[in-house]
């Protein structure tokens, strides 16, 4: 596995959301490396009323307007951090929410960050659990995921598997858009069974 180069990332939100399925998210901590295969994403392209960029750039969402391959980390539901990957050219707001990982490395460290998970697949199943398991919080907002930092995107660790597509989960605006992508048959994918087949 190696770090992904920015030139490898598609410059379009929907394409990046599909491209990231099967790739790796890595967080190198002083205690050790945590990593997982990305198995579920949601796209929030420019002009999408459900996206944080819809009303323009603010102090809170400015990282979402960086060139593709940066982290946009925000607090939601009053309880958890969520991580997105920026997906457009500089100044255009668009992002891909990372919804679930299949744990690969650092499982004991993931368990420290998410003590309520009963199965390994539950450690990073859902966007809030994902950020908790990987120790991702506000300090990682704006991080260059294609750079030399501790949080980065890596190549796939195995061959491509079939990708499913569905509506996004837990939103009310633009709710019918089929902008969620996931690895079919992977038990680490979140959401109801009808959206995981």
C-alpha positions in Angstrom: 0.0 0.0 0.0 1.2 3.5 -0.8 -0.2 7.0 -0.5 -2.6 8.1 -3.2 -1.3 10.9 -5.4 -3.7 13.8 -5.9 -3.4 13.3 -9.7 -5.1 9.9 -9.2 -8.2 11.4 -7.6 -11.1 12.2 -10.0 -12.0 15.9 -10.1 -15.7 15.4 -9.6 -17.6 14.5 -6.5 -19.7 11.5 -7.7 -16.7 9.9 -9.4 -14.5 10.4 -6.4 -17.2 8.8 -4.1 -17.1 5.7 -6.3 -13.3 5.7 -6.7 -12.7 5.7 -2.9 -14.6 2.4 -2.4 -11.9 -0.2 -1.7 -9.2 2.4 -1.1 -7.6 2.8 2.4 -7.8 5.4 5.1 -4.8 5.5 7.4 -4.1 7.4 10.6 -0.5 7.1 11.9 -0.6 7.8 15.7 2.3 7.8 18.2 0.7 4.6 19.6 0.6 2.9 16.2 -1.1 2.8 12.8 -4.9 2.6 12.4 -6.2 1.8 8.9 -9.3 0.5 7.2 -10.7 -0.2 3.7 -13.3 2.4 2.7 -16.5 0.4 2.0 -19.2 3.1 2.0 -19.3 6.8 0.9 -21.9 9.5 0.1 -21.4 12.2 -2.4 -22.4 15.9 -1.8 -21.6 17.6 -5.1 -21.7 21.4 -5.8 -25.3 22.7 -5.8 -26.6 19.9 -3.6 -29.0 21.3 -1.1 -28.1 18.6 1.4 -24.4 19.5 1.3 -22.6 21.9 3.6 -21.3 23.9 0.7 -24.8 24.8 -0.6 -25.0 28.2 1.0 -21.4 29.2 0.2 -18.1 29.3 2.1 -18.1 30.1 5.8 -15.6 29.9 8.7 -17.1 26.5 9.5 -16.9 24.9 6.1 -13.9 26.6 4.5 -12.0 23.3 4.2 -14.7 21.9 2.0 -13.6 24.5 -0.7 -10.0 23.3 -0.8 -8.7 21.3 -3.8 -9.6 17.6 -3.9 -8.0 15.3 -1.4 -8.2 17.3 1.8 -10.2 16.4 4.9 -13.3 18.3 5.9 -14.1 17.4 9.5 -17.2 18.7 11.2 -19.2 18.1 14.4 -22.8 16.9 14.0 -25.8 15.6 16.0 -24.2 17.3 19.0 -22.2 14.2 19.7 -19.7 13.1 17.0 -17.2 14.1 14.3 -17.7 13.2 10.7 -15.0 13.1 8.0 -15.3 14.1 4.3 -12.8 14.2 1.5 -12.9 17.3 -0.6 -13.7 16.5 -4.2 -13.6 19.5 -6.6 -11.2 22.3 -7.7 -10.1 25.0 -5.3 -13.0 27.4 -4.5 -15.7 24.9 -5.5 -17.4 23.2 -2.5 -18.0 19.5 -2.8 -17.2 16.5 -0.6 -17.5 12.8 -0.1 -18.6 11.6 3.3 -16.8 8.5 4.5 -19.5 6.3 6.0 -17.8 3.0 6.8 -14.5 1.2 6.9 -13.5 -2.4 7.1 -10.8 -2.4 9.9 -7.4 -3.6 8.8 -4.7 -2.4 11.3 -4.7 -1.1 14.8 -7.9 -2.8 15.9 -7.1 -2.5 19.6 -6.6 1.3 19.1 -9.9 1.4 17.3 -11.5 -0.3 20.2 -10.1 2.3 22.6 -11.9 5.0 20.5 -15.2 3.1 20.2 -15.8 1.0 23.3 -19.4 0.2 22.6 -18.7 -1.8 19.4 -19.5 -5.5 19.9 -18.0 -6.8 16.6 -14.9 -5.7 14.7 -17.1 -4.6 11.7 -19.0 -2.3 14.1 -15.9 -0.3 15.0 -16.1 2.0 12.0 -19.6 1.1 10.7 -21.2 4.5 10.3 -19.6 7.9 9.9 -19.5 8.9 13.6 -18.0 5.5 14.6 -15.5 5.8 11.8 -14.1 9.1 13.0 -14.1 7.9 16.7 -12.3 4.6 15.8 -9.6 6.4 13.8 -9.1 9.3 16.3 -10.3 11.9 13.9 -11.4 15.2 15.3 -11.4 19.0 14.5 -7.6 19.1 14.5 -7.6 17.1 11.2 -9.9 19.6 9.4 -8.1 20.7 6.3 -5.5 18.0 6.4 -3.9 17.1 3.1 -4.8 13.4 2.6 -2.4 13.1 -0.3 0.5 14.8 1.6 3.0 13.6 4.2 0.8 14.1 7.2 -0.4 11.4 9.7 -3.9 11.1 8.1 -3.8 9.9 4.5 -5.5 8.0 1.7 -3.9 4.8 0.5 -4.2 2.5 -2.5 -6.5 -0.5 -2.4 -5.2 -3.6 -0.5 -7.2 -6.1 -2.6 -8.9 -6.4 -6.0 -12.0 -4.4 -6.9 -15.4 -5.8 -5.7 -18.9 -5.0 -7.0 -20.1 -1.5 -6.0 -23.8 -0.8 -5.0 -25.6 2.5 -5.3 -28.5 3.9 -3.3 -30.1 7.0 -1.8 -28.2 8.6 1.0 -28.9 7.9 4.6 -30.3 10.3 7.3 -31.0 13.4 5.2 -34.2 15.2 4.4 -33.1 17.6 1.6 -32.4 16.0 -1.9 -33.2 12.7 -0.2 -34.0 10.8 -3.4 -30.7 11.3 -5.0 -28.7 8.0 -5.5 -25.4 9.4 -4.3 -24.4 6.7 -1.8 -21.9 4.0 -2.9 -20.9 0.8 -1.0 -19.1 -2.5 -1.5 -21.8 -5.1 -2.0 -21.9 -7.9 0.5 -19.4 -6.3 2.9 -20.7 -6.7 6.5 -19.0 -3.5 7.6 -21.4 -1.3 5.4 -23.9 0.7 7.5 -27.6 1.3 7.1 -30.6 -0.9 6.8 -30.4 -4.3 5.0 -32.4 -3.0 2.0 -29.7 -0.4 1.4 -26.8 -2.9 1.7 -27.8 -5.6 -0.8 
